[in-house]
């Protein structure tokens, strides 16, 4: 696995621009949803089982994160907090390379080992996050 820095090819998809637009649009939709006072999403899994799902607390974690209450966001859902941190870093990188037309970072892999390792780490992260949420006091979610 190698990370290379290179300019975009003439017909290459500008993933930084695409994902920056997706995240900005998602943030705008979420802010609009809350500003209009629309109902909070309900967790079907929590309603059926009485136990939190892997993403329970994600909305509250995101709201705390965007208000700058990082410790509260981490407590609500550590995996969502980590994802929002990573997404913020990516968005800053994407904004910088899109506006300056700088060369882009690309990961080049000739084997499936890094992809399999990433998948295993993702599954372990989901399980660890779920165990954390299940260990929280009953009625928190």
N, C-alpha and C positions, 0 to 999 in steps of 0.2 A: 504494500500500500504506500502510495506517495501522494503528497499534496503539492500541486503545481500552481504557479501563478501565470496566467496567460490572458491575452486579450480575447474578446469574443470573436468567434468565426463569423463570417458574413451572414449566414442563415441560421445561426445557433440561437436557441431560445434563451432569453435573458431571464434566468431563474430568479436572480436577485430582484429584478423589477416585478416579476409576477408575484413572488411571495411577499414582497413589501406591500404591494397593492392589496393582496388578500388579507394581510394582518391589519392594515389601516382600515380597510372596509369592515372587517370583523369588529374592530374596536369601535368604529362609528356606529355599527348596528347595535352592539351591546350598550353603548352609551345612550343611543336613542330609545332602546327598549326600557332602560331604567328611567330615563327622563320622562317617558310617557306614563310611567307607573304601571306598566303591564305586569301580569302575575309572574312570580318566580317559577322557574321550572321545578317540577316535583320529581323525585327519584322513585321510579316504579319499583326497583329492587328493594329500597328501604321500606316502601309501603307494604310490599308483600312479605318480606322476611323480618323486618324490624332491625336489620343490620345494614351498615353503610356499604355502598358499592365502592369500587376503586376510585371513582371520581366524585364521591360525596364531598361537599365542602369546596368544590372547584369554583363556584360562583363567588362565594364569600372570600375565598383566597384571592381571586382575581381583583375583587373590589378593594380588599385591603392592600394588595400589591400596588394598584394604581393610585391609592391614597397615600402611598409611602409608608404604610404600616407593615414593614417586611417581616418582622417577627410574628405578627398576627397571621399574615399570609402563610408563613411557613408552618405554623401550628394547625391551620385549617386543613391544608393538604400539601405535604412536602413535595410530592411529585409535580403538582401543578405549579408550585412556587419555582421549582427548578426549571420547569419548562418555560415559564414566563421570563425567568432570568436569561435562559438561552435564547429565547425569541427576541428579547430586548437587545442582546448583543448582536444577533444576526441582523436585526432591523437597522441598527446603527452602522454595521458593516455594509449592508445593502444600500442604504441611503448614501453612504460615502462613495461607493464604487459607481453607483448609478449617476450621481451628480457630477463626479469628476471623470467619468468614463475610464476609470482605472482598470488594469487587468484583474481578472476574477480568479478566486481560489477554486480549484477543482480537485477532487479526490479521485485518484486513478488506482484501481486495484485489478490485479491479474488473477487473483484467486478468490474463492468464495469464503475463505477463513475469516477475513475481517467482517464480512456481512453476517456470517453465522455467529461470531462473537458479539456483534452489536445486537442481534436478535436475542441472544441468551441474556445479555445485560438488560435489555428492555423488559423481558419477561420477569427477571429477578427484581427489577425496580418496581414493576407493577405489583408483584407479590409482597415485597417489603412495604410498599405504600399501603396496600390493603390491610396487612397485619397491623400497621400503625393505626389506621382508621378504626379497625375492629377493637383495638386496645383502648380507645377513648371511652369516656363514661357514657352509659346508656342515656338516650334522650338528647345528646349533643346535636345530632343532626336532625 
